[in-house]
Amino acid sequence: MPNAIVIPVDLNQPIRRQHLNQNDLDAYRQVVGGPLELINLDRPDAGMYFHEEGKLEGLPINARATVLLWIHNSAFHGRDMIAGPALVVGPPDADGDDMDCPEDLVDLLFHTEQYLVQMHVAGDALWHGDNQVFEKWFDAYAHAVRLMQRWQIVDEVRVVPRLNDELREDWYQLGLANPWISQAGDPPFTRGSFVGCYSVQELEQRIGFTNWSLGTAFYYRDLCFIQQVDGGDEWLTIRHGIAFESMTLMPFIEQSEFASLVRRLLAASKEQCEMLRY
């Protein structure tokens, strides 16, 4: 029974989470109001259901579902719009049944206080932001759409959580208190050393990409890893405001266990982290 995100047409109605029986297509049809059409979304992998004949029947345009589609599947950007209610589910499992809506997307739309928009240019390994802060996810997505329309060199845009300034400062002070990280010099360890990752997959790709220099720092949600060895694989691990572990992460990546490790760390309480029981 997947946990889906339902997106009403009326902007005054909040989006909501709803459990659906993947074997009961009538429940899906009841949400969208008619026959189903499915489009795949990316970053993270998901699927969006909507009324197959919504535009033909004159249903109102769903602005929130449309901007989600345009940002999470850029092939549709400016080319199609969603009419009528929509719902978002996770990718299919091995049996072809819909899974829960990805946690990354749920966290972004329901549990994020401030948002930033980032842009990607073909051939560039990094994402770049314009530093404008948004309080509502729909405003951030609408801004991302405008950036795609304005800058032809931009091939992708995305909406990401803004890192809390206090959290960044806590991580920075914990890094400075570390006898190895505090010696970083090329480049130096600064408040700007922290690179956010949109998903567990991106975090894994970045950490596993190369041998990072001393003081390199990556974070996902409120979990932070800072490299303690120049060109090595010893990461100071921080959560709940404490540096509780030094982790070697490549074995987890090589054994396809990294995502599971991150989920366990995010589920662990402060006491469990302190006792290394996660």
C-alpha positions in Angstrom: 0.0 0.0 0.0 2.1 2.9 -1.3 2.2 6.3 0.5 1.5 8.8 -2.3 1.5 12.6 -2.5 -1.8 14.0 -3.7 -1.7 17.4 -5.5 -5.1 19.2 -5.7 -5.7 21.8 -8.4 -6.9 24.5 -6.0 -3.8 26.3 -4.6 -5.7 26.9 -1.4 -5.9 23.2 -0.7 -2.6 21.8 0.7 -0.9 18.9 -0.8 -1.3 15.8 1.3 0.0 12.3 1.8 -2.4 9.4 1.2 -2.1 5.6 1.4 -3.3 3.9 -1.8 -3.8 0.2 -2.6 -1.6 -0.5 -5.6 -4.0 -3.3 -6.7 -7.0 -0.9 -6.6 -6.7 1.3 -9.7 -10.2 2.6 -8.9 -8.7 4.3 -5.9 -6.1 6.0 -8.1 -8.8 7.0 -10.6 -10.9 8.5 -7.8 -8.0 10.8 -6.8 -7.4 12.1 -10.4 -11.0 12.0 -11.4 -10.8 9.7 -14.4 -8.6 7.4 -16.6 -5.0 7.3 -15.6 -1.8 8.4 -17.3 1.6 8.0 -15.8 4.8 10.0 -16.4 8.2 9.2 -14.8 10.0 11.7 -12.7 13.7 12.0 -12.0 15.9 13.1 -9.1 14.5 11.2 -7.2 12.9 8.4 -9.3 9.1 8.7 -9.0 6.0 8.5 -11.0 3.1 11.0 -11.5 -0.4 9.9 -12.2 -3.0 12.3 -13.6 -6.2 12.4 -15.7 -5.4 11.0 -19.1 -8.0 13.2 -20.8 -8.0 16.1 -18.4 -7.2 18.8 -21.0 -9.8 17.4 -23.4 -12.4 17.5 -20.7 -11.5 21.1 -19.8 -10.2 20.4 -16.4 -8.3 23.3 -14.8 -4.5 23.4 -15.1 -2.7 22.0 -12.0 0.1 24.6 -11.5 1.9 22.7 -8.7 1.8 19.4 -10.5 3.0 21.1 -13.7 6.1 22.7 -12.2 7.0 19.4 -10.4 6.8 17.7 -13.8 8.8 20.3 -15.6 11.6 20.3 -13.0 11.7 16.5 -12.4 11.4 15.6 -16.1 12.9 18.4 -18.1 11.7 16.8 -21.4 8.3 18.2 -20.6 9.5 21.7 -19.7 7.3 24.2 -21.5 5.8 21.5 -23.7 2.9 20.0 -21.6 0.8 20.8 -18.6 -1.1 18.7 -16.1 -4.9 19.2 -15.9 -6.8 18.1 -12.9 -5.6 16.5 -9.6 -2.4 14.5 -9.7 -0.6 12.1 -7.4 3.0 11.1 -7.0 4.2 7.6 -6.1 7.6 5.9 -5.9 9.1 3.8 -8.7 7.8 0.3 -9.3 9.3 -2.6 -7.4 10.5 -5.9 -8.9 6.8 -7.0 -9.3 5.8 -3.7 -11.0 3.9 -2.4 -8.0 4.2 1.2 -7.0 6.4 1.9 -4.0 6.2 4.7 -1.5 6.9 8.2 -2.7 10.6 8.8 -2.3 11.6 10.1 1.2 13.8 12.8 -0.4 10.8 14.3 -2.2 8.5 13.9 0.9 11.1 15.6 3.1 11.5 18.5 0.5 7.8 19.2 0.1 6.6 18.6 3.7 9.5 19.1 6.1 11.7 21.8 4.7 11.6 25.3 6.0 13.6 27.2 3.4 14.5 26.5 -0.2 17.2 27.3 -2.8 17.2 26.8 -6.5 20.3 25.3 -8.2 21.3 25.3 -11.9 23.3 22.8 -13.9 25.2 23.5 -17.1 26.1 20.7 -19.5 29.7 19.6 -19.0 29.9 21.0 -15.5 30.1 18.5 -12.6 28.7 20.9 -10.1 25.4 22.6 -9.4 25.3 26.4 -8.9 22.8 28.5 -7.0 21.6 32.1 -7.1 21.3 32.4 -3.3 17.7 33.6 -3.4 15.8 32.0 -0.4 12.2 30.8 -0.6 9.8 30.0 2.2 7.4 27.9 0.1 8.3 25.1 -2.2 5.9 26.2 -5.0 7.5 29.6 -5.2 11.0 28.0 -5.4 9.8 25.7 -8.2 8.2 28.5 -10.1 11.5 30.5 -9.9 13.4 27.4 -11.1 11.0 27.3 -14.2 11.7 31.0 -14.9 15.5 30.3 -14.7 15.2 27.5 -17.3 13.3 29.8 -19.6 15.8 32.7 -19.1 19.1 31.0 -19.4 19.6 28.8 -22.5 23.0 27.4 -21.2 21.2 25.8 -18.3 20.2 22.3 -19.0 18.7 21.3 -15.6 17.4 23.1 -12.5 16.5 21.7 -9.1 15.0 22.9 -5.8 17.0 21.9 -2.6 16.7 22.6 1.1 18.6 25.6 2.5 21.1 24.6 5.1 20.3 26.1 8.5 23.0 28.7 9.4 23.2 27.4 13.0 23.7 23.8 11.8 26.5 24.9 9.5 28.2 26.8 12.3 28.0 23.7 14.6 29.6 21.5 12.0 32.3 24.1 11.3 33.2 24.3 15.0 33.2 20.6 15.4 35.6 20.4 12.4 37.9 23.0 13.8 38.0 21.0 17.1 39.3 18.0 15.2 43.1 17.9 15.3 43.4 16.7 11.7 40.7 18.7 10.0 41.9 21.9 11.6 45.2 21.5 9.8 43.6 21.6 6.3 45.4 24.0 4.1 45.0 23.2 0.4 42.2 24.1 0.4 41.6 25.4 3.9 38.6 24.2 5.9 36.1 27.0 6.1 32.4 27.6 6.5 32.1 27.3 2.8 33.6 23.8 2.7 30.2 22.1 3.1 28.6 20.8 0.0 24.9 19.7 0.2 23.6 16.7 -1.6 20.0 16.4 -2.8 19.7 12.7 -2.3 21.4 9.7 -0.8 22.4 8.7 -4.3 24.1 12.0 -4.9 25.9 11.8 -1.6 27.2 8.3 -2.5 28.3 9.5 -5.9 30.2 12.4 -4.5 32.0 10.5 -1.7 32.8 7.7 -4.0 34.0 9.9 -6.9 37.6 10.4 -5.9 40.1 10.7 -3.0 39.0 13.9 -1.4 41.3 16.4 0.2 41.5 17.0 4.0 38.5 19.1 5.2 36.2 18.2 2.3 32.7 18.1 3.7 29.4 16.7 2.3 26.0 16.7 4.0 22.6 15.2 3.4 19.7 16.6 5.5 21.3 16.9 9.0 24.0 14.3 8.5 27.5 15.5 7.7 30.7 13.8 6.7 34.1 15.7 6.9 37.3 14.1 5.4 40.0 13.6 8.1 42.8 12.3 5.9 44.2 14.0 2.8 43.3 11.8 -0.1 42.0 9.2 2.3 38.7 7.6 3.4 38.2 8.6 7.0 35.1 10.7 7.5 34.3 12.5 10.7 30.5 11.8 11.1 28.2 14.3 12.6 24.6 14.2 13.6 22.5 15.6 16.4 25.2 18.2 17.0 27.8 15.6 17.9 30.8 14.2 16.1 30.3 10.6 17.1 32.2 8.4 14.7 35.1 8.1 12.2 33.9 6.1 9.2 35.5 4.4 6.3 32.8 4.7 3.6 34.2 3.1 0.4 33.5 -0.5 1.6 29.9 0.4 2.1 29.7 1.9 -1.4 31.5 -1.1 -3.0 29.1 -3.5 -1.2 26.0 -1.5 -2.2 25.3 -0.9 1.5 25.8 2.9 1.6 22.2 3.9 1.3 21.2 1.5 4.1 23.9 3.0 6.3 22.7 6.5 5.7 19.1 5.5 6.5 20.2 3.9 9.7 22.1 7.0 10.7 19.2 9.2 10.0 16.9 7.0 12.0 19.2 6.9 15.0 18.6 9.0 18.1 21.3 11.1 19.7 21.8 8.5 22.4 22.1 5.7 19.8 24.7 7.7 17.9 26.7 8.3 21.1 26.6 4.6 21.9 27.4 3.7 18.2 24.2 1.7 18.0 22.6 2.5 14.7 
